[in-house]
Amino acid sequence: MKKFGEKLRFLRQRQGLSQRELGDMLDVSGSHIGKLEQGQKIPHATMILKIADIFGVCADKLMRDELEVN
């Protein structure tokens, strides 16, 4: 899951969302999203599933470093 943060940032920016907006959607702060994107925090399973649903990708693509998100 080393690339999780990069993938999250890519998906968030592609949708034109700020960290705060995404945080509001996930019931966390914008700074929490920033820490996820920087790899300072690791998301729990429920959050990964919510993120996958928001961006319409499978959770595997978020979690597995060898898989890319489109």
Residue pairs with C-beta under 8 A, 6 or more apart in sequence:
1 42
1 63
1 64
1 65
2 39
2 65
3 65
4 36
4 39
4 42
4 43
4 62
4 63
5 36
5 37
5 38
5 39
6 37
7 61
7 62
7 69
8 33
8 36
8 37
8 51
8 62
9 37
10 69
11 51
11 55
11 57
11 69
12 19
12 22
12 33
12 37
15 55
17 25
18 30
19 30
19 31
19 33
19 34
19 37
20 29
20 30
20 33
21 30
22 30
22 33
22 54
23 29
23 30
23 31
23 32
23 33
25 50
25 54
26 33
26 47
26 50
26 51
26 54
28 47
32 41
35 41
36 42
36 43
43 51
48 59
48 62
48 63
49 59
51 62
52 58
52 59
52 61
52 62
55 69
57 69
57 70
60 67
61 67
61 68
61 69
62 69
